[in-house]
Amino acid sequence: MHKIKLDVYRLLEKIKAAKPVVHHLTNWVTIYDCANIVKVLGGSPIMAHAKEEAAEMAAIASSLVLNIGTLTPGLVEAMKRAGKSANAKGIPVILDACGTGSTQLRDKKSAELLNRVKISIIKGNASEIARVSGEDVKTRGVDSGQVNKNMLRLAQGLARKRKCTVVVTGKEDIVTDGKKTYIIKNGHPMMTHIVGTGCMAASAIGTFAAVEKDLSYAAAAALTAFEIAAECSARSSAGPGTFKENLFDRIFNLDKRTIDKMQKVEAS
């Protein structure tokens, strides 16, 4: 691995210029925050869950984010319709495997989505990604359980098997397409004290993927931007409440100098 500089600001400028529509079928707990993260980055969020319009909405979007955090079988059916529509259009589909490994239903439905829809980016914490990979691990609700595996090798193997990009979030994030790999070392512990940073990360990835065809680069750039903003927010926050409020402002006001100075990214 060697240190590199991602051209994150170039992609931020592309997002602001294109204002891509990012269609979500997502977690009801964090839906407002997911919409806001797309908006402050410069994109146009749409949160359309009804199966009667999911395919039609995906057809006018530039990317699709599927998040199974508040899972129901009916919602998954709508996700399949949206996913197939996105595949037909050729736009990236991001799957946040939220809670996979915690119940049999989540395991079954995440597998269904992966098998019925061409997923471009699979995102999750260590135990979620390990479970998607077929490992016998448990997720603690939506928090990562213990995984005694080499997550870099596991992610690379899953990426090659599924022919997609895999994102493992944690203290250090892994982004890989099985050939090239990025390690993002930005972020702040305060991110673990509010609900929704993982869901927001998936939405940020979806926004960057809407304007960048190299999806592993897009995912790495999205996480870098999001986590630099989190570091900046933590400096001026008294606790989780002000941290979250400041986070949106910091993302909105990200500038090239700050990104280039603060990013901590390695690649191979």
Phi and psi in degrees as GROMACS dihedral restraints (atoms count N, CA, C in turn):
[ dihedral_restraints ]
;  ai    aj    ak    al  type     phi  dphi    fc
    3     4     5     6     1  -139.2    20    10
    4     5     6     7     1   150.9    20    10
    6     7     8     9     1   -69.8    20    10
    7     8     9    10     1   139.2    20    10
    9    10    11    12     1  -137.9    20    10
   10    11    12    13     1   167.6    20    10
   12    13    14    15     1  -116.0    20    10
   13    14    15    16     1   119.6    20    10
   15    16    17    18     1   -84.0    20    10
   16    17    18    19     1   143.7    20    10
   18    19    20    21     1   -86.3    20    10
   19    20    21    22     1    66.6    20    10
   21    22    23    24     1   -64.7    20    10
   22    23    24    25     1   -41.7    20    10
   24    25    26    27     1   -64.8    20    10
   25    26    27    28     1   -33.4    20    10
   27    28    29    30     1   -58.9    20    10
   28    29    30    31     1   -41.6    20    10
   30    31    32    33     1   -71.3    20    10
   31    32    33    34     1   -36.0    20    10
   33    34    35    36     1   -60.7    20    10
   34    35    36    37     1   -40.7    20    10
   36    37    38    39     1   -64.8    20    10
   37    38    39    40     1   -38.8    20    10
   39    40    41    42     1   -64.0    20    10
   40    41    42    43     1   -39.8    20    10
   42    43    44    45     1   -62.5    20    10
   43    44    45    46     1   -47.2    20    10
   45    46    47    48     1   -64.1    20    10
   46    47    48    49     1   -33.4    20    10
   48    49    50    51     1   -76.1    20    10
   49    50    51    52     1   -41.1    20    10
   51    52    53    54     1   -85.2    20    10
   52    53    54    55     1   -27.9    20    10
   54    55    56    57     1    48.7    20    10
   55    56    57    58     1    55.9    20    10
   57    58    59    60     1   -64.5    20    10
   58    59    60    61     1   141.8    20    10
   60    61    62    63     1   -78.9    20    10
   61    62    63    64     1   123.4    20    10
   63    64    65    66     1  -114.0    20    10
   64    65    66    67     1   106.4    20    10
   66    67    68    69     1   -83.2    20    10
   67    68    69    70     1   132.9    20    10
   69    70    71    72     1  -120.7    20    10
   70    71    72    73     1   137.6    20    10
   72    73    74    75     1  -120.4    20    10
   73    74    75    76     1   103.1    20    10
   75    76    77    78     1  -137.9    20    10
   76    77    78    79     1  -174.0    20    10
   78    79    80    81     1   -70.3    20    10
   79    80    81    82     1   121.4    20    10
   81    82    83    84     1   -64.2    20    10
   82    83    84    85     1   -27.0    20    10
   84    85    86    87     1   -65.9    20    10
   85    86    87    88     1   -36.8    20    10
   87    88    89    90     1  -117.4    20    10
   88    89    90    91     1    11.7    20    10
   90    91    92    93     1   -58.4    20    10
   91    92    93    94     1   -39.3    20    10
   93    94    95    96     1   -64.1    20    10
   94    95    96    97     1   -42.6    20    10
   96    97    98    99     1   -68.5    20    10
   97    98    99   100     1   -37.3    20    10
   99   100   101   102     1   -64.2    20    10
  100   101   102   103     1   -42.0    20    10
  102   103   104   105     1   -62.8    20    10
  103   104   105   106     1   -42.6    20    10
  105   106   107   108     1   -65.7    20    10
  106   107   108   109     1   -38.3    20    10
  108   109   110   111     1   -64.7    20    10
  109   110   111   112     1   -39.2    20    10
  111   112   113   114     1   -64.6    20    10
  112   113   114   115     1   -42.8    20    10
  114   115   116   117     1   -64.3    20    10
  115   116   117   118     1   -45.8    20    10
  117   118   119   120     1   -71.3    20    10
  118   119   120   121     1   -22.8    20    10
  120   121   122   123     1   -75.0    20    10
  121   122   123   124     1   -21.0    20    10
  123   124   125   126     1   116.4    20    10
  124   125   126   127     1     0.4    20    10
  126   127   128   129     1   -88.5    20    10
  127   128   129   130     1  -177.3    20    10
  129   130   131   132     1  -123.4    20    10
  130   131   132   133     1   103.5    20    10
  132   133   134   135     1   -81.5    20    10
  133   134   135   136     1   142.8    20    10
  135   136   137   138     1  -135.8    20    10
  136   137   138   139     1   130.2    20    10
  138   139   140   141     1  -115.6    20    10
  139   140   141   142     1    81.0    20    10
  141   142   143   144     1  -110.3    20    10
  142   143   144   145     1   110.2    20    10
  144   145   146   147     1  -104.0    20    10
  145   146   147   148     1   -18.7    20    10
  147   148   149   150     1   -65.1    20    10
  148   149   150   151     1   131.9    20    10
  150   151   152   153     1   -64.6    20    10
  151   152   153   154     1   -23.9    20    10
  153   154   155   156     1   -69.1    20    10
  154   155   156   157     1   -20.8    20    10
  156   157   158   159     1  -125.9    20    10
  157   158   159   160     1    -1.8    20    10
  159   160   161   162     1   -59.2    20    10
  160   161   162   163     1   -44.1    20    10
  162   163   164   165     1   -67.7    20    10
  163   164   165   166     1   -42.0    20    10
  165   166   167   168     1   -64.3    20    10
  166   167   168   169     1   -39.9    20    10
  168   169   170   171     1   -68.3    20    10
  169   170   171   172     1   -40.5    20    10
  171   172   173   174     1   -61.3    20    10
  172   173   174   175     1   -31.3    20    10
  174   175   176   177     1   -67.8    20    10
  175   176   177   178     1   -18.0    20    10
  177   178   179   180     1  -106.5    20    10
  178   179   180   181     1     5.1    20    10
  180   181   182   183     1   -95.3    20    10
  181   182   183   184     1   167.8    20    10
  183   184   185   186     1  -104.2    20    10
  184   185   186   187     1   -13.3    20    10
  186   187   188   189     1  -161.5    20    10
  187   188   189   190     1   162.6    20    10
  189   190   191   192     1  -131.2    20    10
  190   191   192   193     1   128.8    20    10
  192   193   194   195     1  -113.0    20    10
  193   194   195   196     1   122.0    20    10
  195   196   197   198     1  -112.2    20    10
  196   197   198   199     1   125.7    20    10
  198   199   200   201     1  -132.8    20    10
  199   200   201   202     1   118.4    20    10
  201   202   203   204     1   -93.9    20    10
  202   203   204   205     1    26.0    20    10
  204   205   206   207     1   -59.1    20    10
  205   206   207   208     1   -42.5    20    10
  207   208   209   210     1  -114.4    20    10
  208   209   210   211     1    74.4    20    10
  210   211   212   213     1   -75.4    20    10
  211   212   213   214     1   135.8    20    10
  213   214   215   216     1  -139.5    20    10
  214   215   216   217     1   149.8    20    10
  216   217   218   219     1   -56.8    20    10
  217   218   219   220     1   -37.8    20    10
  219   220   221   222     1   -63.8    20    10
  220   221   222   223     1   -38.9    20    10
  222   223   224   225     1   -64.4    20    10
  223   224   225   226     1   -39.1    20    10
  225   226   227   228     1   -64.0    20    10
  226   227   228   229     1   -36.6    20    10
  228   229   230   231     1   -62.1    20    10
  229   230   231   232     1   -41.2    20    10
  231   232   233   234     1   -64.8    20    10
  232   233   234   235     1   -38.2    20    10
  234   235   236   237     1   -61.3    20    10
  235   236   237   238     1   -40.8    20    10
  237   238   239   240     1   -62.5    20    10
  238   239   240   241     1   -43.3    20    10
  240   241   242   243     1   -63.1    20    10
  241   242   243   244     1   -46.0    20    10
  243   244   245   246     1   -64.1    20    10
  244   245   246   247     1   -41.3    20    10
  246   247   248   249     1   -63.4    20    10
  247   248   249   250     1   -42.7    20    10
  249   250   251   252     1   -66.0    20    10
  250   251   252   253     1   -36.2    20    10
  252   253   254   255     1   -66.1    20    10
  253   254   255   256     1   -41.9    20    10
  255   256   257   258     1   -63.9    20    10
  256   257   258   259     1   -41.7    20    10
  258   259   260   261     1   -60.6    20    10
  259   260   261   262     1   -42.5    20    10
  261   262   263   264     1   -63.8    20    10
  262   263   264   265     1   -34.9    20    10
  264   265   266   267     1   -80.8    20    10
  265   266   267   268     1   -23.4    20    10
  267   268   269   270     1    87.0    20    10
  268   269   270   271     1    25.8    20    10
  270   271   272   273     1   -98.8    20    10
  271   272   273   274     1   154.0    20    10
  273   274   275   276     1   -68.8    20    10
  274   275   276   277     1   143.7    20    10
  276   277   278   279     1  -117.0    20    10
  277   278   279   280     1   123.0    20    10
  279   280   281   282     1  -106.8    20    10
  280   281   282   283     1   127.1    20    10
  282   283   284   285     1  -110.6    20    10
  283   284   285   286     1   115.9    20    10
  285   286   287   288     1   -91.6    20    10
  286   287   288   289     1   107.2    20    10
  288   289   290   291     1   -79.9    20    10
  289   290   291   292     1    50.6    20    10
  291   292   293   294     1   -61.0    20    10
  292   293   294   295     1   118.0    20    10
  294   295   296   297     1    83.1    20    10
  295   296   297   298     1    -0.7    20    10
  297   298   299   300     1   -59.3    20    10
  298   299   300   301     1   133.3    20    10
  300   301   302   303     1   101.3    20    10
  301   302   303   304     1    -5.4    20    10
  303   304   305   306     1   -98.3    20    10
  304   305   306   307     1   -30.9    20    10
  306   307   308   309     1  -141.9    20    10
  307   308   309   310     1   160.3    20    10
  309   310   311   312     1   -64.9    20    10
  310   311   312   313     1   -36.1    20    10
  312   313   314   315     1   -61.2    20    10
  313   314   315   316     1   -45.7    20    10
  315   316   317   318     1   -64.4    20    10
  316   317   318   319     1   -41.5    20    10
  318   319   320   321     1   -59.4    20    10
  319   320   321   322     1   -46.1    20    10
  321   322   323   324     1   -64.7    20    10
  322   323   324   325     1   -45.9    20    10
  324   325   326   327     1   -73.8    20    10
  325   326   327   328     1   -34.9    20    10
  327   328   329   330     1   -65.6    20    10
  328   329   330   331     1   -37.8    20    10
  330   331   332   333     1   -64.7    20    10
  331   332   333   334     1   -40.7    20    10
  333   334   335   336     1   -59.7    20    10
  334   335   336   337     1   -45.5    20    10
  336   337   338   339     1   -63.3    20    10
  337   338   339   340     1   -41.2    20    10
  339   340   341   342     1   -67.7    20    10
  340   341   342   343     1   -30.5    20    10
  342   343   344   345     1   -89.1    20    10
  343   344   345   346     1   -23.6    20    10
  345   346   347   348     1   -99.5    20    10
  346   347   348   349     1   -21.5    20    10
  348   349   350   351     1  -125.4    20    10
  349   350   351   352     1   142.5    20    10
  351   352   353   354     1   -78.1    20    10
  352   353   354   355     1   104.2    20    10
  354   355   356   357     1   -87.6    20    10
  355   356   357   358     1   129.1    20    10
  357   358   359   360     1   -86.2    20    10
  358   359   360   361     1   -38.6    20    10
  360   361   362   363     1  -136.7    20    10
  361   362   363   364     1   123.6    20    10
  363   364   365   366     1  -103.2    20    10
  364   365   366   367     1   124.9    20    10
  366   367   368   369     1  -123.8    20    10
  367   368   369   370     1   139.1    20    10
  369   370   371   372     1  -174.6    20    10
  370   371   372   373     1   173.8    20    10
  372   373   374   375     1   -80.7    20    10
  373   374   375   376     1  -176.5    20    10
  375   376   377   378     1   -59.7    20    10
  376   377   378   379     1   -47.1    20    10
  378   379   380   381     1   -73.2    20    10
  379   380   381   382     1   -31.8    20    10
  381   382   383   384     1   -64.6    20    10
  382   383   384   385     1   -46.8    20    10
  384   385   386   387     1   -67.9    20    10
  385   386   387   388     1   -38.3    20    10
  387   388   389   390     1   -62.1    20    10
  388   389   390   391     1   -40.3    20    10
  390   391   392   393     1   -68.5    20    10
  391   392   393   394     1   -42.2    20    10
  393   394   395   396     1   -59.7    20    10
  394   395   396   397     1   -31.8    20    10
  396   397   398   399     1   -76.5    20    10
  397   398   399   400     1    -8.6    20    10
  399   400   401   402     1   101.7    20    10
  400   401   402   403     1     5.5    20    10
  402   403   404   405     1   -77.8    20    10
  403   404   405   406     1   150.1    20    10
  405   406   407   408     1   -86.4    20    10
  406   407   408   409     1    79.8    20    10
  408   409   410   411     1  -129.5    20    10
  409   410   411   412     1   163.5    20    10
  411   412   413   414     1  -121.1    20    10
  412   413   414   415     1   141.3    20    10
  414   415   416   417     1  -101.3    20    10
  415   416   417   418     1   138.8    20    10
  417   418   419   420     1   -87.5    20    10
  418   419   420   421     1    78.7    20    10
  420   421   422   423     1    73.6    20    10
  421   422   423   424     1  -104.8    20    10
  423   424   425   426     1  -117.8    20    10
  424   425   426   427     1     7.8    20    10
  426   427   428   429     1   -98.7    20    10
  427   428   429   430     1   147.0    20    10
  429   430   431   432     1   -65.0    20    10
  430   431   432   433     1   135.2    20    10
  432   433   434   435     1   -88.8    20    10
  433   434   435   436     1   177.9    20    10
  435   436   437   438     1   -73.5    20    10
  436   437   438   439     1   133.8    20    10
  438   439   440   441     1  -129.1    20    10
  439   440   441   442     1   113.1    20    10
  441   442   443   444     1   -95.2    20    10
  442   443   444   445     1    57.6    20    10
  444   445   446   447     1  -136.1    20    10
  445   446   447   448     1   159.9    20    10
  447   448   449   450     1   -78.5    20    10
  448   449   450   451     1   102.3    20    10
  450   451   452   453     1   -67.5    20    10
  451   452   453   454     1   -29.6    20    10
  453   454   455   456     1   -63.6    20    10
  454   455   456   457     1   -48.4    20    10
  456   457   458   459     1   -66.6    20    10
  457   458   459   460     1   -38.6    20    10
  459   460   461   462     1   -62.8    20    10
  460   461   462   463     1   -45.4    20    10
  462   463   464   465     1   -64.7    20    10
  463   464   465   466     1   -42.1    20    10
  465   466   467   468     1   -64.0    20    10
  466   467   468   469     1   -40.3    20    10
  468   469   470   471     1   -65.2    20    10
  469   470   471   472     1   -42.2    20    10
  471   472   473   474     1   -65.1    20    10
  472   473   474   475     1   -40.2    20    10
  474   475   476   477     1   -62.2    20    10
  475   476   477   478     1   -42.4    20    10
  477   478   479   480     1   -68.5    20    10
  478   479   480   481     1   -40.3    20    10
  480   481   482   483     1   -64.2    20    10
  481   482   483   484     1   -44.2    20    10
  483   484   485   486     1   -92.7    20    10
  484   485   486   487     1    -4.9    20    10
  486   487   488   489     1    53.5    20    10
  487   488   489   490     1    54.7    20    10
  489   490   491   492     1  -148.0    20    10
  490   491   492   493     1  -178.5    20    10
  492   493   494   495     1   -96.2    20    10
  493   494   495   496     1   138.0    20    10
  495   496   497   498     1  -117.7    20    10
  496   497   498   499     1   133.3    20    10
  498   499   500   501     1  -119.5    20    10
  499   500   501   502     1   123.2    20    10
  501   502   503   504     1  -113.2    20    10
  502   503   504   505     1   114.5    20    10
  504   505   506   507     1   -91.2    20    10
  505   506   507   508     1   149.9    20    10
  507   508   509   510     1   172.9    20    10
  508   509   510   511     1  -159.3    20    10
  510   511   512   513     1   -57.2    20    10
  511   512   513   514     1   -39.9    20    10
  513   514   515   516     1  -123.8    20    10
  514   515   516   517     1   128.9    20    10
  516   517   518   519     1   -88.6    20    10
  517   518   519   520     1   143.0    20    10
  519   520   521   522     1  -111.2    20    10
  520   521   522   523     1   131.4    20    10
  522   523   524   525     1  -129.7    20    10
  523   524   525   526     1   122.4    20    10
  525   526   527   528     1  -148.8    20    10
  526   527   528   529     1   146.8    20    10
  528   529   530   531     1  -108.6    20    10
  529   530   531   532     1    12.6    20    10
  531   532   533   534     1    94.1    20    10
  532   533   534   535     1   -18.1    20    10
  534   535   536   537     1  -113.4    20    10
  535   536   537   538     1   -61.0    20    10
  537   538   539   540     1  -101.0    20    10
  538   539   540   541     1   147.4    20    10
  540   541   542   543     1  -135.5    20    10
  541   542   543   544     1   139.4    20    10
  543   544   545   546     1  -119.6    20    10
  544   545   546   547     1   140.8    20    10
  546   547   548   549     1  -117.4    20    10
  547   548   549   550     1   120.2    20    10
  549   550   551   552     1  -105.8    20    10
  550   551   552   553     1   123.2    20    10
  552   553   554   555     1  -110.6    20    10
  553   554   555   556     1    15.7    20    10
  555   556   557   558     1   -83.3    20    10
  556   557   558   559     1   176.9    20    10
  558   559   560   561     1   118.5    20    10
  559   560   561   562     1   174.7    20    10
  561   562   563   564     1  -148.9    20    10
  562   563   564   565     1   144.2    20    10
  564   565   566   567     1   -56.2    20    10
  565   566   567   568     1   -24.6    20    10
  567   568   569   570     1   -60.5    20    10
  568   569   570   571     1   -23.7    20    10
  570   571   572   573     1   -61.5    20    10
  571   572   573   574     1   -25.4    20    10
  573   574   575   576     1   -81.7    20    10
  574   575   576   577     1    -5.8    20    10
  576   577   578   579     1  -101.8    20    10
  577   578   579   580     1     3.2    20    10
  579   580   581   582     1  -125.8    20    10
  580   581   582   583     1   151.3    20    10
  582   583   584   585     1   -78.8    20    10
  583   584   585   586     1   134.4    20    10
  585   586   587   588     1   109.3    20    10
  586   587   588   589     1    -3.4    20    10
  588   589   590   591     1   -65.3    20    10
  589   590   591   592     1   -34.1    20    10
  591   592   593   594     1   -66.5    20    10
  592   593   594   595     1   -42.6    20    10
  594   595   596   597     1   -65.4    20    10
  595   596   597   598     1   -41.6    20    10
  597   598   599   600     1   -63.6    20    10
  598   599   600   601     1   -36.8    20    10
  600   601   602   603     1   -61.2    20    10
  601   602   603   604     1   -41.6    20    10
  603   604   605   606     1   -63.3    20    10
  604   605   606   607     1   -39.6    20    10
  606   607   608   609     1   -67.8    20    10
  607   608   609   610     1   -38.1    20    10
  609   610   611   612     1   -63.1    20    10
  610   611   612   613     1   -42.6    20    10
  612   613   614   615     1   -60.4    20    10
  613   614   615   616     1   -43.9    20    10
  615   616   617   618     1   -60.7    20    10
  616   617   618   619     1   -35.2    20    10
  618   619   620   621     1   -70.3    20    10
  619   620   621   622     1   -44.7    20    10
  621   622   623   624     1   -67.7    20    10
  622   623   624   625     1   -39.2    20    10
  624   625   626   627     1   -64.9    20    10
  625   626   627   628     1   -21.6    20    10
  627   628   629   630     1   -69.3    20    10
  628   629   630   631     1   -19.2    20    10
  630   631   632   633     1  -122.1    20    10
  631   632   633   634     1    -0.5    20    10
  633   634   635   636     1  -133.6    20    10
  634   635   636   637     1   119.6    20    10
  636   637   638   639     1   -72.3    20    10
  637   638   639   640     1   -29.0    20    10
  639   640   641   642     1   -77.3    20    10
  640   641   642   643     1    95.5    20    10
  642   643   644   645     1   -71.0    20    10
  643   644   645   646     1   -30.4    20    10
  645   646   647   648     1   -69.4    20    10
  646   647   648   649     1   -38.2    20    10
  648   649   650   651     1   -64.6    20    10
  649   650   651   652     1   -43.2    20    10
  651   652   653   654     1   -60.1    20    10
  652   653   654   655     1   -45.2    20    10
  654   655   656   657     1   -65.1    20    10
  655   656   657   658     1   -42.3    20    10
  657   658   659   660     1   -64.5    20    10
  658   659   660   661     1   -41.1    20    10
  660   661   662   663     1   -66.1    20    10
  661   662   663   664     1   -40.4    20    10
  663   664   665   666     1   -62.4    20    10
  664   665   666   667     1   -46.6    20    10
  666   667   668   669     1   -65.2    20    10
  667   668   669   670     1   -38.0    20    10
  669   670   671   672     1   -62.1    20    10
  670   671   672   673     1   -47.7    20    10
  672   673   674   675     1   -62.1    20    10
  673   674   675   676     1   -48.1    20    10
  675   676   677   678     1   -60.6    20    10
  676   677   678   679     1   -42.7    20    10
  678   679   680   681     1   -80.7    20    10
  679   680   681   682     1   -28.7    20    10
  681   682   683   684     1   -65.0    20    10
  682   683   684   685     1   -42.5    20    10
  684   685   686   687     1   -60.5    20    10
  685   686   687   688     1   -38.1    20    10
  687   688   689   690     1   -64.4    20    10
  688   689   690   691     1   -40.8    20    10
  690   691   692   693     1   -61.9    20    10
  691   692   693   694     1   -44.7    20    10
  693   694   695   696     1   -64.1    20    10
  694   695   696   697     1   -40.0    20    10
  696   697   698   699     1   -65.0    20    10
  697   698   699   700     1   -41.4    20    10
  699   700   701   702     1   -61.8    20    10
  700   701   702   703     1   -31.4    20    10
  702   703   704   705     1   -62.5    20    10
  703   704   705   706     1   -31.0    20    10
  705   706   707   708     1  -114.4    20    10
  706   707   708   709     1    22.3    20    10
  708   709   710   711     1  -115.2    20    10
  709   710   711   712     1   144.0    20    10
  711   712   713   714     1   -87.3    20    10
  712   713   714   715     1   -18.6    20    10
  714   715   716   717     1  -179.7    20    10
  715   716   717   718     1  -169.1    20    10
  717   718   719   720     1   -58.4    20    10
  718   719   720   721     1   -37.1    20    10
  720   721   722   723     1   -64.4    20    10
  721   722   723   724     1   -51.8    20    10
  723   724   725   726     1   -70.8    20    10
  724   725   726   727     1   -29.2    20    10
  726   727   728   729     1   -59.4    20    10
  727   728   729   730     1   -48.9    20    10
  729   730   731   732     1   -64.9    20    10
  730   731   732   733     1   -41.4    20    10
  732   733   734   735     1   -62.1    20    10
  733   734   735   736     1   -43.7    20    10
  735   736   737   738     1   -71.0    20    10
  736   737   738   739     1   -27.0    20    10
  738   739   740   741     1   -57.9    20    10
  739   740   741   742     1   -45.6    20    10
  741   742   743   744     1   -64.2    20    10
  742   743   744   745     1   -39.4    20    10
  744   745   746   747     1   -63.5    20    10
  745   746   747   748     1   -42.9    20    10
  747   748   749   750     1   -65.9    20    10
  748   749   750   751     1   -39.4    20    10
  750   751   752   753     1   -64.5    20    10
  751   752   753   754     1   -45.2    20    10
  753   754   755   756     1   -59.7    20    10
  754   755   756   757     1   -35.1    20    10
  756   757   758   759     1  -101.1    20    10
  757   758   759   760     1    13.1    20    10
  759   760   761   762     1   -57.5    20    10
  760   761   762   763     1   135.0    20    10
  762   763   764   765     1  -124.3    20    10
  763   764   765   766     1   163.0    20    10
  765   766   767   768     1   -60.2    20    10
  766   767   768   769     1   -42.4    20    10
  768   769   770   771     1   -60.9    20    10
  769   770   771   772     1   -46.2    20    10
  771   772   773   774     1   -63.5    20    10
  772   773   774   775     1   -45.5    20    10
  774   775   776   777     1   -62.6    20    10
  775   776   777   778     1   -47.7    20    10
  777   778   779   780     1   -65.5    20    10
  778   779   780   781     1   -34.7    20    10
  780   781   782   783     1   -75.1    20    10
  781   782   783   784     1   -38.0    20    10
  783   784   785   786     1   -95.8    20    10
  784   785   786   787     1   -18.5    20    10
  786   787   788   789     1   -66.2    20    10
  787   788   789   790     1   139.7    20    10
  789   790   791   792     1  -127.0    20    10
  790   791   792   793     1    90.7    20    10
  792   793   794   795     1  -129.1    20    10
  793   794   795   796     1   136.3    20    10
  795   796   797   798     1  -120.9    20    10
  796   797   798   799     1   154.2    20    10
  798   799   800   801     1  -143.8    20    10
  799   800   801   802     1   158.7    20    10
